[in-house]
Amino acid sequence: MTESPGDTSFRDKILAFYKGADTESLLARARELCLARHGTGVLLRGLIEYSNICSCDCLYCGIRASNKNVSRYRLGPERIAAIASAGYRAGLRSFVIQGGEDRAFAERELPRAVEMIRRDCPDAAITLSAGILPRESYARLRHSGADRYLLRFETSDPELHRKLRAGVSLGRRLEALGDLASLGYQLGSGYMVGLPGESEETRITNALLCYDLELDMVGIGPFIPHPDTPLAGSPQSPIELALRATSLVRLLLPDAHMPATTAAGSLDPAGREKMIEAGANVLMPNITPPEAKRNYLLYPGKICLEEEGEKCIGCLGLRMRSVGRELSFLRGDALRLERTEAETVRA
C-alpha cells in the first residue's frame, strides 16, 4: 500500500482492506505504518484538567451539568501555570490544558494561564481543550500563545450526536473546528467507540470524517458507561472496537498524532499498550494534582487518580519498554509543519 492520501483511490483501498482484514492483520499494518512515519518514540503530552465545571449535559459524560454527585472545581491561571512549569522542569515539552465547557473561565482566565505558561515554558507546545467558543475567543487564545486545539466530535451521526449532546448539533461542532483551522491551530478531534445507537457504518463514517478534516491529532477512546448518567445501563463494548478504529484512522491519516487514551487503559489493564500496538504514538500522563483529578471523572474506573505526574511518567516508560518502544519528550508538532519548514529551507 504505497499510495498517499492525495491519491484518488487511497481512501477506497484503505476501506476495502479494513473491511476484509481480521483484527490481527489490521493492527499489524497500522503498527508498521506508524513506526515507518513516527519511529519508535512515543510522544508525551502532560495533561492538566483545569475544571470539571461544564454547561453541557451530554448523556454519556460523568461531569454533565445535571450530575449533582460531582464535586466541582476550577484551578486558577496561576495554579495551571505552576503545574505546567513543574512538568516542564521534569522534561515535558507539550501540555494539554483540558476542562469542561466552562465558557466564562475559558474566555476570561484561560488566556492568562496560556500567557504564563508561554512565559515560563517558552519552547513548549500548548494544546487547549475547552469546548465550543466564539471565534473571537479562539483568536484571543491563539494570540495568547496556544498552538493546538482539541475538540472531539464524538460521533459523525447527526441524529445520534444531537441526542447524546442534548440538542447540540454536529454542524455547530464542525463549524467550531473550521474556525480553529482558519486561525492556524494544529487541529485535533476524534470520537468515542461503542456508543449506544452506533453501527459499524457509524464507525467507518467517524474515521472518514477525521480524514476529510485532515486532522493533525486524533483521539479515539472506548465508551464506558457512567453510573450517574442516563446511559448507566448501556452495554460495554469490547476494546477491540477501539483498537480497530485506531488502526483504521492510522491508515487513513499516516501523519496524525494519535494518543493511546486513558479510557483504553481504564477498560483494559493493558489497554494503552494495545492502542500503541494498533497505531497510536502519543501518551498523556495526567499531571493534574490528585485532589483535582479524582473529581474529573468523565467515566468510571479512571486509572492513575492518586499518582503524581512524575510517577505516572516513570510507569509509562516501563510500559512502553514492554512493547519495544521508548518515551519521547519532543514537542511533537504536526508533521505537515515540519514538511513546510523543510520546503521553506530548500527554497
BELVENGI-V138305 format. One record per residue. N is the residue number from 1. SS is DSSP state (a for helix, b for strand, c for the rest). D_CENTER is the distance of its C-alpha to the mean C-alpha in Angstrom with 1 decimal. Layout:
# BELVENGI-V138305
n={N/N}
ss={SS/SS}
d_center={D_CENTER/D_CENTER}
This chain:
# BELVENGI-V138305
n={1/2/3/4/5/6/7/8/9/10/11/12/13/14/15/16/17/18/19/20/21/22/23/24/25/26/27/28/29/30/31/32/33/34/35/36/37/38/39/40/41/42/43/44/45/46/47/48/49/50/51/52/53/54/55/56/57/58/59/60/61/62/63/64/65/66/67/68/69/70/71/72/73/74/75/76/77/78/79/80/81/82/83/84/85/86/87/88/89/90/91/92/93/94/95/96/97/98/99/100/101/102/103/104/105/106/107/108/109/110/111/112/113/114/115/116/117/118/119/120/121/122/123/124/125/126/127/128/129/130/131/132/133/134/135/136/137/138/139/140/141/142/143/144/145/146/147/148/149/150/151/152/153/154/155/156/157/158/159/160/161/162/163/164/165/166/167/168/169/170/171/172/173/174/175/176/177/178/179/180/181/182/183/184/185/186/187/188/189/190/191/192/193/194/195/196/197/198/199/200/201/202/203/204/205/206/207/208/209/210/211/212/213/214/215/216/217/218/219/220/221/222/223/224/225/226/227/228/229/230/231/232/233/234/235/236/237/238/239/240/241/242/243/244/245/246/247/248/249/250/251/252/253/254/255/256/257/258/259/260/261/262/263/264/265/266/267/268/269/270/271/272/273/274/275/276/277/278/279/280/281/282/283/284/285/286/287/288/289/290/291/292/293/294/295/296/297/298/299/300/301/302/303/304/305/306/307/308/309/310/311/312/313/314/315/316/317/318/319/320/321/322/323/324/325/326/327/328/329/330/331/332/333/334/335/336/337/338/339/340/341/342/343/344/345/346/347}
ss={c/c/c/c/c/c/c/c/c/a/a/a/a/a/a/a/a/a/a/a/c/c/a/a/a/a/a/a/a/a/a/a/a/a/a/a/a/a/c/c/b/b/b/b/c/b/b/b/b/b/b/c/c/c/c/c/c/c/c/c/c/c/c/c/c/c/c/c/c/c/c/c/c/b/c/c/a/a/a/a/a/a/a/a/a/a/a/a/a/c/c/c/c/b/b/b/b/b/b/c/c/c/a/a/a/a/a/a/c/a/a/a/a/a/a/a/a/a/a/a/c/c/c/c/b/b/b/b/b/c/c/c/c/c/a/a/a/a/a/a/a/a/a/a/c/c/c/b/b/b/c/c/c/b/c/c/c/a/a/a/a/a/a/a/c/c/c/c/c/a/a/a/a/a/a/a/a/a/a/a/a/a/c/c/c/b/b/b/b/b/b/b/b/c/c/c/c/c/c/a/a/a/a/a/a/a/a/a/a/a/a/a/a/c/c/c/b/b/b/b/b/b/c/c/c/c/c/c/c/c/c/c/c/c/c/c/c/c/c/a/a/a/a/a/a/a/a/a/a/a/a/a/c/c/c/c/b/c/b/b/c/a/a/a/a/a/a/c/c/c/a/a/a/a/a/a/a/c/c/c/c/b/b/c/c/b/c/c/c/a/a/a/a/c/c/c/c/c/c/c/c/c/c/c/c/c/c/c/a/a/a/a/a/a/a/a/a/a/a/a/a/c/c/c/c/b/b/b/c/c/c/c/c/c/a/a/a/a/a/a/a/a/a/a/a/a/c}
d_center={27.0/27.6/26.8/24.2/21.9/24.6/27.1/28.2/28.2/25.0/22.9/25.8/26.3/22.8/23.1/26.5/25.4/22.6/25.0/27.7/26.0/25.9/22.8/24.1/25.0/21.7/19.7/22.3/22.1/18.4/18.7/21.7/20.0/17.1/19.8/21.8/19.3/17.4/20.0/19.9/18.0/14.5/12.8/12.2/10.1/12.0/10.3/12.8/12.9/15.7/16.8/16.8/19.1/18.1/20.3/18.7/20.1/17.7/19.5/16.8/15.6/17.3/17.4/18.8/21.6/24.4/23.5/26.4/25.6/22.9/24.0/22.5/21.8/20.9/20.7/22.8/22.1/24.3/22.6/19.1/20.7/22.7/19.7/18.1/21.6/22.1/18.9/20.3/23.6/22.0/20.8/17.2/16.8/13.2/11.8/9.0/11.2/10.0/12.5/14.0/15.6/18.4/19.8/22.9/21.1/18.5/21.5/24.0/22.5/19.1/20.8/23.1/20.4/18.9/22.4/23.2/20.3/21.2/24.8/24.3/21.7/22.9/21.2/17.7/14.7/13.3/10.0/10.5/8.9/12.2/12.6/15.4/18.0/21.1/21.0/23.2/20.9/18.1/21.0/22.1/18.7/18.7/22.3/21.6/19.6/15.9/14.7/11.2/9.6/6.4/8.2/7.4/10.9/10.8/14.1/16.2/19.4/20.8/23.0/20.6/18.1/21.1/22.2/19.1/18.3/21.9/23.1/20.3/20.4/17.9/19.9/19.2/15.4/16.2/18.7/16.3/14.0/17.5/18.4/15.5/16.3/19.9/19.5/18.3/14.7/12.5/10.5/6.9/6.6/6.7/8.7/10.4/13.3/16.7/17.1/20.8/22.4/20.2/22.0/21.5/22.1/19.2/16.9/18.5/18.2/14.5/14.2/16.9/15.3/12.4/15.5/17.5/15.0/15.0/11.3/10.7/7.1/5.9/3.6/6.9/8.5/12.2/13.9/15.9/18.8/19.4/23.2/23.3/22.0/24.0/22.1/23.3/25.6/23.3/23.4/20.8/19.8/19.9/17.0/18.5/17.0/13.4/14.8/16.7/13.9/11.9/15.3/16.1/13.2/14.0/17.6/17.0/14.9/16.3/15.1/11.4/9.2/7.3/6.2/8.7/7.2/9.8/10.7/12.1/14.0/15.3/16.6/18.2/19.4/18.6/15.4/13.2/16.2/16.5/13.0/14.0/17.2/15.7/14.2/11.0/11.7/9.3/9.7/8.8/12.3/12.8/15.6/16.2/19.9/20.6/22.6/19.7/16.8/19.2/19.3/15.5/15.7/13.6/15.1/18.1/18.6/15.6/16.4/17.3/18.4/21.6/20.6/20.8/18.2/20.6/21.5/18.0/17.7/21.1/20.2/17.3/19.8/22.2/19.8/18.9/22.6/23.3/21.6/23.1/20.2/20.1/17.7/17.4/17.5/17.4/15.5/14.0/14.3/13.9/16.7/18.3/19.1/20.8/22.8/23.9/25.0/26.9/28.6/29.6/31.2/33.0/34.3}
